[in-house]
């Protein structure tokens, strides 16, 4: 399948965020909001717009156009909004896509967003929808019982799916199809619509029978069955509320200062950081992602300070120690952390240029858990 610039191939279009209708809106009372919501003023759309701007726009774009950072999908794509159910969309926000740059934002995973916040964000996202929703018949679709994983592997390769999504749905340029939270929440009908209809306005073509690049109904079902074969249980264990602790943030406190010269006054390569650590250099590795990402995996010795929590502890951080900010985007979140430190007067700061996933690919030390 052709590579997308916006909501690409079968899954770039597949896994975007969205939202569940706001209970206050359904009751006709726009001013109702849960007490634990980050904002309790304005209509659901207004609250959702503010939250979207703070937590989503830096990757998905200010109007959902996508690809502002790290190939984040286009949330305002009409074909996506037409077929994505509210449950699917809300779950995408709440639990994210562990192992990717799509973070878990819900309180269940120590994130900053309450259920009301999530409802409000998706109420806002739904304001972009112009086409009628596809309806329950999409999610009720069942693939042909004769569908074959073996044939699906052939079509997945021949029609270019692996070029965008990687062999066995992981490691491609665009979204990971084998992600457990994605496969747990997405329906076969959603997958089918995404393949058959594509994403108009993006390089993701239609594979509808009779089109220039066509697949028969059974061939589409073969690919869906292959994708389903990658399904596994997601981690549903909740995380307790998180507050950053920087009391032991400095790595190698008695070591020498690293000889860093950030590119453009901002970026340091991962290889240089690794070399400095190997030489025992003193520094702080600041993981700016939401805490669930840190628990899923982080640079050895890093401290978890989500970008939205940085103001709580910024006065406790030393200004005479190099602070390397990193995220998975690879710059969207760590860039915000860098800017906040710079505004507070810090000068020995940089952004890990290639981000967390490059570090992992190089086999550099990471740690899972708290």
C-alpha positions in Angstrom: 0.0 0.0 0.0 1.3 3.4 -0.9 3.1 5.5 1.7 1.1 8.3 3.2 2.0 11.9 4.0 -1.1 12.5 6.1 -3.1 9.6 7.4 -1.2 7.0 5.6 -1.7 3.4 4.8 -3.9 1.1 6.5 -3.0 2.1 9.9 -1.8 5.6 9.8 -5.4 6.2 9.1 -6.4 3.6 11.5 -5.2 4.7 14.9 -5.9 8.3 15.4 -7.5 9.8 18.4 -11.0 10.8 18.9 -13.6 11.0 21.6 -16.7 9.9 23.4 -19.7 12.3 23.4 -19.8 14.5 26.4 -22.5 13.6 29.0 -23.1 17.2 29.8 -23.7 18.0 26.1 -26.2 15.1 25.9 -28.1 16.4 29.0 -28.2 19.8 27.5 -26.1 21.4 30.3 -22.9 22.7 28.7 -21.5 23.9 32.0 -21.4 20.5 33.7 -17.9 19.0 34.2 -16.4 16.5 36.6 -14.6 18.0 39.5 -11.4 16.2 38.5 -11.4 17.6 35.0 -8.5 19.9 34.2 -10.9 22.7 33.2 -14.4 23.2 34.5 -15.3 26.3 32.5 -16.8 26.7 29.1 -18.7 24.3 26.8 -17.3 20.8 26.1 -16.1 22.0 22.8 -14.2 24.9 24.3 -12.7 22.8 27.1 -11.8 20.2 24.5 -10.1 22.8 22.2 -8.0 24.0 25.1 -6.9 20.5 26.1 -6.3 19.5 22.5 -4.0 22.5 22.1 -2.0 21.5 25.2 -1.7 17.8 24.7 -2.4 16.9 21.0 -1.7 19.7 18.6 2.0 19.5 18.8 1.9 16.2 17.0 -1.5 16.1 15.2 -1.6 19.7 14.1 -3.8 22.6 15.3 -6.7 21.6 13.0 -6.0 17.8 13.0 -4.1 17.9 9.8 -1.5 15.4 11.1 2.2 14.9 10.7 3.3 17.9 12.7 5.6 15.5 14.5 6.7 11.9 13.9 4.1 11.0 11.3 1.2 11.5 13.7 -2.0 10.8 11.8 -4.5 13.3 10.5 -7.4 13.3 13.0 -9.5 15.5 10.8 -9.4 13.2 7.8 -13.1 12.7 6.9 -12.8 9.0 6.0 -11.2 8.4 9.4 -13.9 10.3 11.3 -16.6 8.6 9.3 -15.7 5.1 10.5 -14.0 5.6 13.9 -16.3 4.7 16.8 -16.3 6.9 19.9 -15.2 4.0 22.1 -12.2 3.3 19.8 -11.2 7.0 19.7 -11.5 7.5 23.5 -9.5 4.4 24.2 -6.8 5.6 21.9 -6.5 8.8 24.0 -6.8 7.0 27.3 -4.3 4.2 26.8 -2.3 5.4 23.8 -0.1 3.0 21.8 2.6 1.7 24.2 5.9 1.3 22.4 5.2 4.2 20.0 5.2 7.9 20.3 1.5 7.9 21.0 1.3 8.3 24.8 -1.3 7.2 27.2 -3.0 10.4 28.4 -5.6 9.0 30.7 -5.5 9.0 34.5 -5.7 5.2 34.4 -2.1 5.3 33.2 -0.9 8.2 35.4 -1.7 10.7 32.7 -3.1 14.2 33.1 -6.6 13.6 31.6 -9.7 12.6 33.4 -12.5 10.8 31.6 -14.3 14.1 31.3 -11.2 15.7 29.7 -11.1 12.9 27.2 -14.8 13.3 26.4 -14.2 17.0 25.9 -11.2 16.5 23.5 -13.2 14.1 21.3 -16.2 16.3 21.3 -13.9 19.0 19.9 -12.3 16.6 17.4 -15.8 15.6 16.2 -16.4 19.3 15.2 -14.2 18.5 12.2 -16.5 15.8 10.9 -18.5 16.6 7.8 -19.6 13.2 6.7 -22.3 11.1 8.4 -20.9 8.4 10.6 -20.8 4.9 9.1 -22.9 3.4 11.8 -22.8 0.1 13.7 -22.8 -2.0 10.6 -19.1 -1.3 10.1 -18.1 -2.7 13.5 -20.5 -5.6 13.0 -18.7 -6.8 9.9 -17.3 -10.4 10.0 -14.6 -11.6 7.6 -15.1 -14.6 5.3 -14.5 -17.8 7.2 -12.3 -19.1 4.4 -9.8 -16.1 4.8 -6.2 -17.3 4.9 -3.3 -15.9 6.9 -0.9 -17.4 4.4 -2.5 -15.6 1.5 -2.7 -12.5 3.6 1.1 -12.5 4.1 1.6 -12.6 0.3 -0.8 -9.7 -0.4 0.6 -7.7 2.6 4.0 -7.8 0.9 2.9 -7.5 -2.8 0.7 -4.5 -2.2 3.3 -2.6 -0.2 1.7 -2.7 3.3 5.0 -3.7 4.9 6.7 -0.7 3.3 4.7 1.6 5.5 3.8 -0.6 8.5 6.8 -3.0 8.6 7.1 -6.7 8.4 4.5 -8.3 10.7 3.0 -4.9 11.3 5.9 -3.3 13.2 9.0 -1.3 12.4 7.7 0.6 9.4 7.7 4.3 8.7 4.1 4.7 9.9 1.9 3.3 12.6 2.4 -0.1 14.1 -0.5 -2.4 13.2 0.4 -5.2 15.7 0.1 -2.8 18.7 -2.1 -4.6 21.3 -4.2 -1.6 22.2 -5.0 -0.9 18.6 -6.0 -4.5 17.7 -8.0 -4.9 20.9 -10.2 -1.9 20.1 -10.4 -1.8 16.3 -13.1 -3.8 14.5 -12.6 -5.9 11.4 -15.0 -3.6 9.6 -12.9 -0.6 10.4 -9.8 -2.4 9.0 -11.8 -3.3 5.9 -13.1 0.2 5.3 -9.6 1.6 5.7 -8.2 -0.8 3.1 -11.1 -0.7 0.6 -11.8 3.1 0.7 -8.3 4.3 1.6 -7.9 7.8 2.8 -8.8 10.3 0.1 -6.5 13.3 0.0 -3.5 11.2 1.1 -1.2 8.7 -0.6 -3.3 5.8 0.9 -5.2 4.6 -2.2 -8.4 2.7 -2.4 -8.1 -1.0 -2.9 -11.7 -1.5 -3.8 -12.4 -4.2 -6.4 -12.3 -2.5 -9.8 -10.0 0.3 -8.7 -6.5 0.7 -10.3 -4.9 -1.1 -7.4 -7.6 -3.5 -6.5 -8.1 -6.4 -4.1 -11.0 -8.8 -4.2 -13.2 -9.0 -1.1 -11.6 -12.2 -0.1 -8.1 -10.8 -0.5 -8.9 -7.9 1.8 -10.2 -10.4 4.3 -7.0 -12.4 4.0 -5.0 -9.3 5.0 -7.4 -8.6 7.9 -6.9 -12.2 9.1 -3.2 -11.7 9.0 -3.3 -8.5 11.0 -5.6 -10.2 13.5 -3.0 -13.0 13.9 -0.7 -10.4 15.6 -3.3 -9.6 18.3 -2.2 -10.0 22.0 -3.5 -8.9 25.3 -2.8 -5.2 26.2 -1.4 -4.3 29.6 -4.5 -3.1 31.5 -2.8 -2.7 34.9 -3.5 0.9 36.2 -0.6 3.1 37.3 -0.9 5.2 40.5 -0.9 9.0 40.3 2.5 10.3 39.6 4.5 13.2 41.0 8.1 13.8 39.7 11.0 13.4 42.1 14.3 15.0 41.1 16.2 14.4 44.4 18.4 11.8 42.7 18.3 13.1 39.1 22.0 13.6 38.4 23.9 10.8 36.8 27.6 10.5 37.8 27.4 13.4 40.2 31.2 13.3 40.8 32.1 13.0 37.1 33.4 15.7 34.7 31.1 18.0 32.7 30.5 16.7 29.2 31.9 18.8 26.3 28.6 19.3 24.5 28.1 21.9 21.7 24.4 21.6 20.7 23.6 21.9 17.0 21.6 25.0 16.4 22.0 25.7 20.1 19.5 23.0 20.7 20.3 19.4 19.6 22.8 16.8 20.7 23.1 13.4 19.0 22.4 10.2 20.8 25.8 8.8 20.0 27.5 11.8 21.6 25.4 11.4 24.8 26.1 7.7 25.0 29.9 8.4 24.6 29.8 11.0 27.4 27.9 8.6 29.7 30.5 5.9 28.9 33.2 8.3 30.0 31.4 8.9 33.3 30.2 12.4 32.5 27.8 14.2 34.9 24.4 15.0 33.5 20.6 14.7 33.8 18.6 12.6 31.4 15.1 14.2 31.5 12.3 12.0 30.1 9.7 14.5 29.1 7.0 12.0 28.1 4.0 11.1 30.1 4.9 8.7 32.9 3.4 5.6 31.4 6.0 5.9 28.5 8.7 6.1 31.1 7.5 2.9 32.8 7.2 1.2 29.5 10.9 1.9 28.9 13.4 4.7 29.4 17.1 5.6 29.1 19.1 4.0 31.9 19.5 6.6 34.7 16.8 9.0 33.4 14.4 10.8 35.6 10.7 11.0 34.7 9.5 14.7 34.4 6.5 14.9 32.0 6.6 18.2 30.2 3.4 19.3 31.8 4.8 18.5 35.3 8.1 20.3 34.8 6.9 23.6 36.4 6.4 21.7 39.7 10.1 20.8 40.0 12.0 23.2 37.8 13.3 25.2 40.7 14.8 22.1 42.2 16.9 21.3 39.2 20.6 22.4 39.2 21.5 24.9 36.5 25.2 23.9 36.5 24.5 20.3 35.3 23.8 19.5 31.6 20.2 18.4 31.1 19.4 16.3 28.1 15.7 16.3 27.3 14.3 13.5 25.3 11.0 12.0 24.1 9.8 9.7 21.3 8.5 12.2 18.8 11.5 12.9 18.7 11.4 16.6 19.4 7.8 17.7 20.0 7.6 17.0 23.8 11.3 17.3 24.6 11.3 20.6 22.7 8.6 21.9 25.1 10.7 20.8 28.1 13.8 22.5 26.6 11.9 25.7 26.0 10.6 25.8 29.6 14.1 25.3 30.9 15.5 28.0 28.6 12.9 30.5 29.7 13.8 29.7 33.4 17.4 30.7 32.7 19.0 27.2 32.1 21.8 27.3 29.6 23.4 23.8 29.9 20.4 22.1 28.1 19.8 20.2 24.9 17.3 17.9 23.1 18.3 14.4 22.3 18.2 14.8 18.5 17.0 11.4 17.4 14.8 10.6 20.4 14.1 7.6 22.5 13.4 5.0 19.7 16.7 5.6 18.0 18.4 5.0 21.3 16.6 1.7 21.6 17.5 0.7 18.0 21.2 1.2 18.7 21.0 -1.2 21.6 21.9 1.5 24.2 20.9 0.7 27.8 17.2 1.1 28.7 15.3 0.2 31.8 11.6 -0.8 32.2 9.4 0.0 35.2 9.5 2.7 37.8 
